[in-house]
Amino acid sequence: MAERNEMDISIDKFIHEPARLLILAHLATKEASEVSFNDLKSALDMTAGNLSVQLRNLEEVGYIKVDKAIEKRKTVTRVSMKPQGYEAFMQYLDNMEKIIRTIKD
């Protein structure tokens, strides 16, 4: 049996965490360039607490932007992906595609 070459591909473990991966995937779509906290929570079927923690983590590394505003006497939280986050997510996807191609070949 032939030995496989070691893969020289790194995976961003920060993005690879399932909740953060789902958040970034959702924000990377053109339709969701900016989304409210509640819409994101519903779309991803996450609890408010888990979503808050993951958004804070993503914001701390500069991948997303979180804005709060008062609309109709209510605080509305809006989330959007920053260019740095988009680039990191696209690199993550490229690396995953390389791994998949290597396995299939």
Biopython code that builds the backbone (N, CA, C, O; Angstrom):
import numpy as np
from Bio.PDB.StructureBuilder import StructureBuilder

atoms = [
    (1, "MET", "N", (0.846, -1.182, 0.000)),
    (1, "MET", "CA", (0.000, 0.000, 0.000)),
    (1, "MET", "C", (0.887, 1.239, 0.000)),
    (1, "MET", "O", (1.794, 1.359, 0.824)),
    (2, "ALA", "N", (0.628, 2.145, -0.909)),
    (2, "ALA", "CA", (1.434, 3.364, -1.012)),
    (2, "ALA", "C", (1.116, 4.310, 0.138)),
    (2, "ALA", "O", (-0.029, 4.448, 0.570)),
    (3, "GLU", "N", (2.187, 4.963, 0.620)),
    (3, "GLU", "CA", (1.983, 5.933, 1.700)),
    (3, "GLU", "C", (1.492, 7.247, 1.113)),
    (3, "GLU", "O", (1.913, 7.670, 0.036)),
    (4, "ARG", "N", (0.605, 7.869, 1.840)),
    (4, "ARG", "CA", (0.112, 9.180, 1.407)),
    (4, "ARG", "C", (1.100, 10.247, 1.857)),
    (4, "ARG", "O", (1.709, 10.145, 2.922)),
    (5, "ASN", "N", (1.243, 11.267, 1.026)),
    (5, "ASN", "CA", (2.045, 12.418, 1.444)),
    (5, "ASN", "C", (1.308, 13.135, 2.551)),
    (5, "ASN", "O", (0.080, 13.225, 2.544)),
    (6, "GLU", "N", (2.074, 13.649, 3.511)),
    (6, "GLU", "CA", (1.428, 14.412, 4.574)),
    (6, "GLU", "C", (0.823, 15.673, 3.976)),
    (6, "GLU", "O", (1.406, 16.304, 3.095)),
    (7, "MET", "N", (-0.331, 16.019, 4.460)),
    (7, "MET", "CA", (-0.992, 17.223, 3.976)),
    (7, "MET", "C", (-0.342, 18.437, 4.618)),
    (7, "MET", "O", (-0.212, 18.520, 5.839)),
    (8, "ASP", "N", (0.059, 19.362, 3.785)),
    (8, "ASP", "CA", (0.649, 20.599, 4.288)),
    (8, "ASP", "C", (-0.430, 21.680, 4.276)),
    (8, "ASP", "O", (-0.287, 22.718, 3.630)),
    (9, "ILE", "N", (-1.498, 21.414, 4.996)),
    (9, "ILE", "CA", (-2.642, 22.319, 5.020)),
    (9, "ILE", "C", (-3.002, 22.578, 6.473)),
    (9, "ILE", "O", (-3.129, 21.647, 7.268)),
    (10, "SER", "N", (-3.163, 23.833, 6.806)),
    (10, "SER", "CA", (-3.554, 24.140, 8.188)),
    (10, "SER", "C", (-5.031, 24.520, 8.221)),
    (10, "SER", "O", (-5.560, 25.146, 7.302)),
    (11, "ILE", "N", (-5.665, 24.121, 9.299)),
    (11, "ILE", "CA", (-7.073, 24.445, 9.506)),
    (11, "ILE", "C", (-7.152, 25.451, 10.640)),
    (11, "ILE", "O", (-6.571, 25.248, 11.706)),
    (12, "ASP", "N", (-7.864, 26.518, 10.407)),
    (12, "ASP", "CA", (-8.081, 27.531, 11.443)),
    (12, "ASP", "C", (-9.019, 26.934, 12.490)),
    (12, "ASP", "O", (-10.232, 26.875, 12.288)),
    (13, "LYS", "N", (-8.448, 26.496, 13.601)),
    (13, "LYS", "CA", (-9.248, 25.835, 14.637)),
    (13, "LYS", "C", (-10.265, 26.777, 15.262)),
    (13, "LYS", "O", (-11.297, 26.332, 15.766)),
    (14, "PHE", "N", (-9.987, 28.060, 15.234)),
    (14, "PHE", "CA", (-10.934, 29.034, 15.774)),
    (14, "PHE", "C", (-12.218, 29.031, 14.945)),
    (14, "PHE", "O", (-13.318, 28.997, 15.497)),
    (15, "ILE", "N", (-12.075, 29.065, 13.629)),
    (15, "ILE", "CA", (-13.243, 29.042, 12.743)),
    (15, "ILE", "C", (-13.886, 27.657, 12.741)),
    (15, "ILE", "O", (-15.105, 27.541, 12.611)),
    (16, "HIS", "N", (-13.082, 26.613, 12.882)),
    (16, "HIS", "CA", (-13.563, 25.231, 12.777)),
    (16, "HIS", "C", (-14.580, 24.866, 13.863)),
    (16, "HIS", "O", (-15.321, 23.897, 13.704)),
    (17, "GLU", "N", (-14.628, 25.614, 14.949)),
    (17, "GLU", "CA", (-15.610, 25.364, 16.014)),
    (17, "GLU", "C", (-16.996, 25.485, 15.386)),
    (17, "GLU", "O", (-17.279, 26.491, 14.736)),
    (18, "PRO", "N", (-17.872, 24.488, 15.561)),
    (18, "PRO", "CA", (-19.140, 24.442, 14.818)),
    (18, "PRO", "C", (-20.012, 25.696, 14.892)),
    (18, "PRO", "O", (-20.523, 26.137, 13.862)),
    (19, "ALA", "N", (-20.195, 26.270, 16.049)),
    (19, "ALA", "CA", (-21.066, 27.450, 16.154)),
    (19, "ALA", "C", (-20.476, 28.633, 15.396)),
    (19, "ALA", "O", (-21.195, 29.338, 14.688)),
    (20, "ARG", "N", (-19.172, 28.855, 15.541)),
    (20, "ARG", "CA", (-18.536, 29.974, 14.830)),
    (20, "ARG", "C", (-18.541, 29.725, 13.329)),
    (20, "ARG", "O", (-18.714, 30.660, 12.547)),
    (21, "LEU", "N", (-18.354, 28.491, 12.924)),
    (21, "LEU", "CA", (-18.391, 28.148, 11.502)),
    (21, "LEU", "C", (-19.765, 28.458, 10.913)),
    (21, "LEU", "O", (-19.860, 29.020, 9.821)),
    (22, "LEU", "N", (-20.818, 28.098, 11.623)),
    (22, "LEU", "CA", (-22.179, 28.390, 11.153)),
    (22, "LEU", "C", (-22.435, 29.892, 11.069)),
    (22, "LEU", "O", (-23.040, 30.366, 10.107)),
    (23, "ILE", "N", (-21.984, 30.630, 12.059)),
    (23, "ILE", "CA", (-22.181, 32.087, 12.064)),
    (23, "ILE", "C", (-21.492, 32.707, 10.855)),
    (23, "ILE", "O", (-22.103, 33.482, 10.119)),
    (24, "LEU", "N", (-20.227, 32.368, 10.650)),
    (24, "LEU", "CA", (-19.486, 32.948, 9.525)),
    (24, "LEU", "C", (-20.065, 32.517, 8.185)),
    (24, "LEU", "O", (-20.123, 33.317, 7.252)),
    (25, "ALA", "N", (-20.490, 31.273, 8.077)),
    (25, "ALA", "CA", (-21.100, 30.803, 6.828)),
    (25, "ALA", "C", (-22.365, 31.596, 6.526)),
    (25, "ALA", "O", (-22.611, 31.969, 5.379)),
    (26, "HIS", "N", (-23.156, 31.850, 7.546)),
    (26, "HIS", "CA", (-24.393, 32.613, 7.350)),
    (26, "HIS", "C", (-24.081, 34.055, 6.947)),
    (26, "HIS", "O", (-24.711, 34.602, 6.041)),
    (27, "LEU", "N", (-23.121, 34.659, 7.615)),
    (27, "LEU", "CA", (-22.779, 36.053, 7.314)),
    (27, "LEU", "C", (-22.082, 36.204, 5.969)),
    (27, "LEU", "O", (-22.114, 37.285, 5.381)),
    (28, "ALA", "N", (-21.458, 35.151, 5.474)),
    (28, "ALA", "CA", (-20.729, 35.234, 4.205)),
    (28, "ALA", "C", (-21.654, 35.301, 2.998)),
    (28, "ALA", "O", (-21.218, 35.670, 1.907)),
    (29, "THR", "N", (-22.918, 34.950, 3.177)),
    (29, "THR", "CA", (-23.852, 35.022, 2.056)),
    (29, "THR", "C", (-24.222, 36.474, 1.789)),
    (29, "THR", "O", (-24.318, 37.277, 2.717)),
    (30, "LYS", "N", (-24.425, 36.805, 0.537)),
    (30, "LYS", "CA", (-24.775, 38.184, 0.181)),
    (30, "LYS", "C", (-26.094, 38.610, 0.810)),
    (30, "LYS", "O", (-26.274, 39.775, 1.164)),
    (31, "GLU", "N", (-27.008, 37.667, 0.947)),
    (31, "GLU", "CA", (-28.313, 37.994, 1.514)),
    (31, "GLU", "C", (-28.215, 38.383, 2.990)),
    (31, "GLU", "O", (-29.079, 39.089, 3.509)),
    (32, "ALA", "N", (-27.173, 37.925, 3.655)),
    (32, "ALA", "CA", (-27.054, 38.160, 5.095)),
    (32, "ALA", "C", (-25.845, 39.028, 5.416)),
    (32, "ALA", "O", (-25.183, 38.812, 6.431)),
    (33, "SER", "N", (-25.547, 40.016, 4.558)),
    (33, "SER", "CA", (-24.372, 40.847, 4.805)),
    (33, "SER", "C", (-24.462, 41.561, 6.148)),
    (33, "SER", "O", (-23.441, 41.823, 6.784)),
    (34, "GLU", "N", (-25.667, 41.871, 6.575)),
    (34, "GLU", "CA", (-25.898, 42.401, 7.919)),
    (34, "GLU", "C", (-27.185, 41.763, 8.421)),
    (34, "GLU", "O", (-28.199, 41.755, 7.724)),
    (35, "VAL", "N", (-27.134, 41.236, 9.621)),
    (35, "VAL", "CA", (-28.287, 40.508, 10.137)),
    (35, "VAL", "C", (-28.490, 40.864, 11.604)),
    (35, "VAL", "O", (-27.530, 41.114, 12.334)),
    (36, "SER", "N", (-29.736, 40.883, 12.020)),
    (36, "SER", "CA", (-30.019, 41.171, 13.427)),
    (36, "SER", "C", (-29.685, 39.945, 14.268)),
    (36, "SER", "O", (-29.684, 38.815, 13.780)),
    (37, "PHE", "N", (-29.406, 40.194, 15.529)),
    (37, "PHE", "CA", (-29.104, 39.123, 16.475)),
    (37, "PHE", "C", (-30.234, 38.100, 16.489)),
    (37, "PHE", "O", (-29.984, 36.896, 16.424)),
    (38, "ASN", "N", (-31.472, 38.573, 16.572)),
    (38, "ASN", "CA", (-32.612, 37.656, 16.649)),
    (38, "ASN", "C", (-32.781, 36.832, 15.375)),
    (38, "ASN", "O", (-33.100, 35.645, 15.442)),
    (39, "ASP", "N", (-32.567, 37.457, 14.213)),
    (39, "ASP", "CA", (-32.659, 36.706, 12.958)),
    (39, "ASP", "C", (-31.558, 35.648, 12.877)),
    (39, "ASP", "O", (-31.795, 34.529, 12.422)),
    (40, "LEU", "N", (-30.364, 36.009, 13.319)),
    (40, "LEU", "CA", (-29.248, 35.069, 13.316)),
    (40, "LEU", "C", (-29.521, 33.912, 14.278)),
    (40, "LEU", "O", (-29.262, 32.751, 13.961)),
    (41, "LYS", "N", (-30.040, 34.244, 15.439)),
    (41, "LYS", "CA", (-30.382, 33.226, 16.443)),
    (41, "LYS", "C", (-31.404, 32.243, 15.872)),
    (41, "LYS", "O", (-31.268, 31.031, 16.043)),
    (42, "SER", "N", (-32.414, 32.762, 15.202)),
    (42, "SER", "CA", (-33.447, 31.903, 14.605)),
    (42, "SER", "C", (-32.895, 31.071, 13.452)),
    (42, "SER", "O", (-33.156, 29.872, 13.362)),
    (43, "ALA", "N", (-32.137, 31.709, 12.578)),
    (43, "ALA", "CA", (-31.610, 31.011, 11.401)),
    (43, "ALA", "C", (-30.683, 29.864, 11.784)),
    (43, "ALA", "O", (-30.657, 28.829, 11.118)),
    (44, "LEU", "N", (-29.926, 30.051, 12.856)),
    (44, "LEU", "CA", (-28.945, 29.039, 13.251)),
    (44, "LEU", "C", (-29.433, 28.141, 14.377)),
    (44, "LEU", "O", (-28.736, 27.213, 14.788)),
    (45, "ASP", "N", (-30.633, 28.421, 14.872)),
    (45, "ASP", "CA", (-31.222, 27.631, 15.956)),
    (45, "ASP", "C", (-30.266, 27.525, 17.147)),
    (45, "ASP", "O", (-29.988, 26.438, 17.653)),
    (46, "MET", "N", (-29.772, 28.694, 17.578)),
    (46, "MET", "CA", (-28.849, 28.761, 18.711)),
    (46, "MET", "C", (-29.521, 29.478, 19.867)),
    (46, "MET", "O", (-30.436, 30.276, 19.665)),
    (47, "THR", "N", (-29.067, 29.193, 21.072)),
    (47, "THR", "CA", (-29.576, 29.927, 22.221)),
    (47, "THR", "C", (-28.954, 31.319, 22.220)),
    (47, "THR", "O", (-27.888, 31.532, 21.643)),
    (48, "ALA", "N", (-29.622, 32.254, 22.866)),
    (48, "ALA", "CA", (-29.110, 33.624, 22.949)),
    (48, "ALA", "C", (-27.753, 33.645, 23.644)),
    (48, "ALA", "O", (-26.850, 34.372, 23.232)),
    (49, "GLY", "N", (-27.613, 32.850, 24.694)),
    (49, "GLY", "CA", (-26.354, 32.820, 25.441)),
    (49, "GLY", "C", (-25.196, 32.311, 24.612)),
    (49, "GLY", "O", (-24.129, 32.925, 24.596)),
    (50, "ASN", "N", (-25.388, 31.197, 23.922)),
    (50, "ASN", "CA", (-24.329, 30.636, 23.085)),
    (50, "ASN", "C", (-23.983, 31.583, 21.947)),
    (50, "ASN", "O", (-22.808, 31.795, 21.650)),
    (51, "LEU", "N", (-24.995, 32.150, 21.309)),
    (51, "LEU", "CA", (-24.747, 33.083, 20.214)),
    (51, "LEU", "C", (-23.975, 34.297, 20.707)),
    (51, "LEU", "O", (-23.037, 34.742, 20.046)),
    (52, "SER", "N", (-24.352, 34.835, 21.851)),
    (52, "SER", "CA", (-23.654, 36.000, 22.410)),
    (52, "SER", "C", (-22.179, 35.715, 22.644)),
    (52, "SER", "O", (-21.318, 36.523, 22.298)),
    (53, "VAL", "N", (-21.896, 34.562, 23.232)),
    (53, "VAL", "CA", (-20.503, 34.190, 23.514)),
    (53, "VAL", "C", (-19.712, 34.057, 22.218)),
    (53, "VAL", "O", (-18.600, 34.573, 22.112)),
    (54, "GLN", "N", (-20.279, 33.371, 21.237)),
    (54, "GLN", "CA", (-19.562, 33.157, 19.979)),
    (54, "GLN", "C", (-19.379, 34.460, 19.203)),
    (54, "GLN", "O", (-18.342, 34.662, 18.571)),
    (55, "LEU", "N", (-20.372, 35.341, 19.244)),
    (55, "LEU", "CA", (-20.229, 36.643, 18.579)),
    (55, "LEU", "C", (-19.134, 37.463, 19.244)),
    (55, "LEU", "O", (-18.350, 38.127, 18.565)),
    (56, "ARG", "N", (-19.079, 37.419, 20.562)),
    (56, "ARG", "CA", (-18.033, 38.150, 21.286)),
    (56, "ARG", "C", (-16.656, 37.616, 20.885)),
    (56, "ARG", "O", (-15.730, 38.394, 20.653)),
    (57, "ASN", "N", (-16.523, 36.296, 20.804)),
    (57, "ASN", "CA", (-15.251, 35.695, 20.386)),
    (57, "ASN", "C", (-14.865, 36.133, 18.977)),
    (57, "ASN", "O", (-13.713, 36.490, 18.729)),
    (58, "LEU", "N", (-15.817, 36.104, 18.063)),
    (58, "LEU", "CA", (-15.546, 36.509, 16.682)),
    (58, "LEU", "C", (-15.223, 37.992, 16.578)),
    (58, "LEU", "O", (-14.391, 38.399, 15.767)),
    (59, "GLU", "N", (-15.878, 38.791, 17.395)),
    (59, "GLU", "CA", (-15.616, 40.233, 17.394)),
    (59, "GLU", "C", (-14.223, 40.524, 17.948)),
    (59, "GLU", "O", (-13.524, 41.398, 17.436)),
    (60, "GLU", "N", (-13.820, 39.806, 18.979)),
    (60, "GLU", "CA", (-12.511, 40.037, 19.599)),
    (60, "GLU", "C", (-11.355, 39.778, 18.640)),
    (60, "GLU", "O", (-10.325, 40.446, 18.730)),
    (61, "VAL", "N", (-11.503, 38.825, 17.726)),
    (61, "VAL", "CA", (-10.432, 38.556, 16.758)),
    (61, "VAL", "C", (-10.569, 39.401, 15.495)),
    (61, "VAL", "O", (-9.739, 39.306, 14.591)),
    (62, "GLY", "N", (-11.608, 40.225, 15.430)),
    (62, "GLY", "CA", (-11.770, 41.143, 14.310)),
    (62, "GLY", "C", (-12.465, 40.567, 13.094)),
    (62, "GLY", "O", (-12.367, 41.136, 12.007)),
    (63, "TYR", "N", (-13.172, 39.443, 13.249)),
    (63, "TYR", "CA", (-13.849, 38.822, 12.119)),
    (63, "TYR", "C", (-15.229, 39.407, 11.847)),
    (63, "TYR", "O", (-15.698, 39.390, 10.709)),
    (64, "ILE", "N", (-15.871, 39.918, 12.869)),
    (64, "ILE", "CA", (-17.210, 40.491, 12.699)),
    (64, "ILE", "C", (-17.300, 41.836, 13.401)),
    (64, "ILE", "O", (-16.442, 42.208, 14.202)),
    (65, "LYS", "N", (-18.365, 42.550, 13.073)),
    (65, "LYS", "CA", (-18.677, 43.824, 13.712)),
    (65, "LYS", "C", (-20.069, 43.688, 14.320)),
    (65, "LYS", "O", (-20.997, 43.203, 13.672)),
    (66, "VAL", "N", (-20.202, 44.121, 15.565)),
    (66, "VAL", "CA", (-21.491, 44.083, 16.246)),
    (66, "VAL", "C", (-21.876, 45.516, 16.576)),
    (66, "VAL", "O", (-21.140, 46.218, 17.270)),
    (67, "ASP", "N", (-23.023, 45.948, 16.081)),
    (67, "ASP", "CA", (-23.527, 47.300, 16.334)),
    (67, "ASP", "C", (-24.839, 47.213, 17.087)),
    (67, "ASP", "O", (-25.675, 46.352, 16.815)),
    (68, "LYS", "N", (-25.004, 48.114, 18.032)),
    (68, "LYS", "CA", (-26.273, 48.199, 18.768)),
    (68, "LYS", "C", (-26.873, 49.568, 18.507)),
    (68, "LYS", "O", (-26.172, 50.580, 18.501)),
    (69, "ALA", "N", (-28.181, 49.583, 18.292)),
    (69, "ALA", "CA", (-28.890, 50.832, 18.031)),
    (69, "ALA", "C", (-30.266, 50.752, 18.672)),
    (69, "ALA", "O", (-30.781, 49.669, 18.950)),
    (70, "ILE", "N", (-30.844, 51.910, 18.897)),
    (70, "ILE", "CA", (-32.205, 51.980, 19.419)),
    (70, "ILE", "C", (-33.141, 52.193, 18.233)),
    (70, "ILE", "O", (-33.009, 53.162, 17.484)),
    (71, "GLU", "N", (-34.079, 51.281, 18.079)),
    (71, "GLU", "CA", (-35.091, 51.387, 17.030)),
    (71, "GLU", "C", (-36.447, 51.158, 17.669)),
    (71, "GLU", "O", (-36.693, 50.120, 18.284)),
    (72, "LYS", "N", (-37.313, 52.131, 17.516)),
    (72, "LYS", "CA", (-38.662, 52.038, 18.090)),
    (72, "LYS", "C", (-38.609, 51.674, 19.574)),
    (72, "LYS", "O", (-39.338, 50.800, 20.042)),
    (73, "ARG", "N", (-37.745, 52.353, 20.287)),
    (73, "ARG", "CA", (-37.575, 52.191, 21.738)),
    (73, "ARG", "C", (-37.022, 50.834, 22.163)),
    (73, "ARG", "O", (-37.096, 50.474, 23.338)),
    (74, "LYS", "N", (-36.479, 50.094, 21.229)),
    (74, "LYS", "CA", (-35.881, 48.801, 21.550)),
    (74, "LYS", "C", (-34.435, 48.789, 21.078)),
    (74, "LYS", "O", (-34.097, 49.386, 20.056)),
    (75, "THR", "N", (-33.595, 48.108, 21.831)),
    (75, "THR", "CA", (-32.213, 47.935, 21.402)),
    (75, "THR", "C", (-32.159, 46.810, 20.375)),
    (75, "THR", "O", (-32.640, 45.702, 20.612)),
    (76, "VAL", "N", (-31.566, 47.121, 19.237)),
    (76, "VAL", "CA", (-31.420, 46.137, 18.166)),
    (76, "VAL", "C", (-29.926, 45.916, 17.946)),
    (76, "VAL", "O", (-29.165, 46.870, 17.779)),
    (77, "THR", "N", (-29.522, 44.667, 17.948)),
    (77, "THR", "CA", (-28.127, 44.304, 17.707)),
    (77, "THR", "C", (-28.005, 43.779, 16.291)),
    (77, "THR", "O", (-28.725, 42.864, 15.890)),
    (78, "ARG", "N", (-27.082, 44.370, 15.534)),
    (78, "ARG", "CA", (-26.853, 43.951, 14.152)),
    (78, "ARG", "C", (-25.424, 43.433, 14.024)),
    (78, "ARG", "O", (-24.490, 43.978, 14.612)),
    (79, "VAL", "N", (-25.283, 42.386, 13.256)),
    (79, "VAL", "CA", (-23.996, 41.718, 13.093)),
    (79, "VAL", "C", (-23.624, 41.706, 11.615)),
    (79, "VAL", "O", (-24.464, 41.427, 10.760)),
    (80, "SER", "N", (-22.369, 42.008, 11.318)),
    (80, "SER", "CA", (-21.883, 41.935, 9.938)),
    (80, "SER", "C", (-20.452, 41.405, 9.941)),
    (80, "SER", "O", (-19.736, 41.506, 10.937)),
    (81, "MET", "N", (-20.056, 40.842, 8.811)),
    (81, "MET", "CA", (-18.710, 40.297, 8.689)),
    (81, "MET", "C", (-17.768, 41.388, 8.204)),
    (81, "MET", "O", (-18.095, 42.138, 7.283)),
    (82, "LYS", "N", (-16.603, 41.474, 8.822)),
    (82, "LYS", "CA", (-15.574, 42.416, 8.392)),
    (82, "LYS", "C", (-14.746, 41.766, 7.277)),
    (82, "LYS", "O", (-14.735, 40.542, 7.148)),
    (83, "PRO", "N", (-14.055, 42.579, 6.474)),
    (83, "PRO", "CA", (-13.226, 42.011, 5.400)),
    (83, "PRO", "C", (-12.227, 40.966, 5.910)),
    (83, "PRO", "O", (-12.013, 39.945, 5.258)),
    (84, "GLN", "N", (-11.626, 41.215, 7.055)),
    (84, "GLN", "CA", (-10.674, 40.260, 7.636)),
    (84, "GLN", "C", (-11.362, 38.922, 7.926)),
    (84, "GLN", "O", (-10.775, 37.862, 7.709)),
    (85, "GLY", "N", (-12.579, 38.973, 8.407)),
    (85, "GLY", "CA", (-13.330, 37.753, 8.683)),
    (85, "GLY", "C", (-13.685, 37.010, 7.411)),
    (85, "GLY", "O", (-13.615, 35.782, 7.357)),
    (86, "TYR", "N", (-14.069, 37.767, 6.379)),
    (86, "TYR", "CA", (-14.407, 37.146, 5.098)),
    (86, "TYR", "C", (-13.186, 36.448, 4.504)),
    (86, "TYR", "O", (-13.280, 35.322, 4.016)),
    (87, "GLU", "N", (-12.038, 37.128, 4.551)),
    (87, "GLU", "CA", (-10.805, 36.542, 4.022)),
    (87, "GLU", "C", (-10.427, 35.273, 4.786)),
    (87, "GLU", "O", (-10.053, 34.268, 4.181)),
    (88, "ALA", "N", (-10.525, 35.320, 6.110)),
    (88, "ALA", "CA", (-10.194, 34.146, 6.930)),
    (88, "ALA", "C", (-11.148, 32.995, 6.628)),
    (88, "ALA", "O", (-10.728, 31.839, 6.561)),
    (89, "PHE", "N", (-12.424, 33.305, 6.445)),
    (89, "PHE", "CA", (-13.413, 32.271, 6.148)),
    (89, "PHE", "C", (-13.154, 31.654, 4.778)),
    (89, "PHE", "O", (-13.237, 30.435, 4.627)),
    (90, "MET", "N", (-12.844, 32.476, 3.779)),
    (90, "MET", "CA", (-12.556, 31.966, 2.439)),
    (90, "MET", "C", (-11.297, 31.097, 2.453)),
    (90, "MET", "O", (-11.241, 30.078, 1.764)),
    (91, "GLN", "N", (-10.291, 31.493, 3.230)),
    (91, "GLN", "CA", (-9.073, 30.682, 3.351)),
    (91, "GLN", "C", (-9.391, 29.345, 4.007)),
    (91, "GLN", "O", (-8.871, 28.306, 3.600)),
    (92, "TYR", "N", (-10.242, 29.374, 5.017)),
    (92, "TYR", "CA", (-10.682, 28.149, 5.685)),
    (92, "TYR", "C", (-11.358, 27.217, 4.670)),
    (92, "TYR", "O", (-11.063, 26.023, 4.623)),
    (93, "LEU", "N", (-12.264, 27.774, 3.862)),
    (93, "LEU", "CA", (-12.954, 26.960, 2.852)),
    (93, "LEU", "C", (-11.979, 26.391, 1.828)),
    (93, "LEU", "O", (-12.088, 25.226, 1.444)),
    (94, "ASP", "N", (-11.024, 27.212, 1.385)),
    (94, "ASP", "CA", (-10.015, 26.730, 0.435)),
    (94, "ASP", "C", (-9.236, 25.555, 1.020)),
    (94, "ASP", "O", (-9.001, 24.556, 0.340)),
    (95, "ASN", "N", (-8.840, 25.680, 2.281)),
    (95, "ASN", "CA", (-8.077, 24.612, 2.925)),
    (95, "ASN", "C", (-8.911, 23.342, 3.081)),
    (95, "ASN", "O", (-8.402, 22.236, 2.899)),
    (96, "MET", "N", (-10.177, 23.499, 3.415)),
    (96, "MET", "CA", (-11.046, 22.328, 3.535)),
    (96, "MET", "C", (-11.218, 21.646, 2.175)),
    (96, "MET", "O", (-11.229, 20.418, 2.095)),
    (97, "GLU", "N", (-11.353, 22.443, 1.103)),
    (97, "GLU", "CA", (-11.472, 21.874, -0.242)),
    (97, "GLU", "C", (-10.212, 21.101, -0.618)),
    (97, "GLU", "O", (-10.300, 20.046, -1.246)),
    (98, "LYS", "N", (-9.039, 21.617, -0.241)),
    (98, "LYS", "CA", (-7.779, 20.914, -0.522)),
    (98, "LYS", "C", (-7.745, 19.571, 0.198)),
    (98, "LYS", "O", (-7.328, 18.563, -0.373)),
    (99, "ILE", "N", (-8.180, 19.564, 1.437)),
    (99, "ILE", "CA", (-8.205, 18.312, 2.200)),
    (99, "ILE", "C", (-9.135, 17.310, 1.532)),
    (99, "ILE", "O", (-8.789, 16.139, 1.377)),
    (100, "ILE", "N", (-10.303, 17.770, 1.142)),
    (100, "ILE", "CA", (-11.283, 16.878, 0.510)),
    (100, "ILE", "C", (-10.742, 16.330, -0.806)),
    (100, "ILE", "O", (-10.887, 15.141, -1.088)),
    (101, "ARG", "N", (-10.116, 17.192, -1.617)),
    (101, "ARG", "CA", (-9.536, 16.733, -2.886)),
    (101, "ARG", "C", (-8.435, 15.701, -2.640)),
    (101, "ARG", "O", (-8.335, 14.708, -3.361)),
    (102, "THR", "N", (-7.612, 15.942, -1.619)),
    (102, "THR", "CA", (-6.525, 15.017, -1.299)),
    (102, "THR", "C", (-7.077, 13.650, -0.910)),
    (102, "THR", "O", (-6.539, 12.618, -1.311)),
    (103, "ILE", "N", (-8.135, 13.648, -0.141)),
    (103, "ILE", "CA", (-8.742, 12.389, 0.297)),
    (103, "ILE", "C", (-9.371, 11.655, -0.882)),
    (103, "ILE", "O", (-9.264, 10.433, -0.984)),
    (104, "LYS", "N", (-10.023, 12.395, -1.770)),
    (104, "LYS", "CA", (-10.708, 11.769, -2.907)),
    (104, "LYS", "C", (-9.742, 11.260, -3.965)),
    (104, "LYS", "O", (-10.066, 10.328, -4.702)),
    (105, "ASP", "N", (-8.561, 11.859, -4.050)),
    (105, "ASP", "CA", (-7.584, 11.455, -5.088)),
    (105, "ASP", "C", (-6.908, 10.155, -4.761)),
    (105, "ASP", "O", (-6.067, 9.685, -5.528)),
]
sb = StructureBuilder()
sb.init_structure("model")
sb.init_model(0)
sb.init_chain("A")
sb.init_seg("    ")
for serial, (resi, resn, name, xyz) in enumerate(atoms, 1):
    if name == "N":
        sb.init_residue(resn, " ", resi, " ")
    sb.init_atom(name, np.array(xyz, "f"), 0.0, 1.0, " ", f" {name:<3s}", serial, name[0])
structure = sb.get_structure()
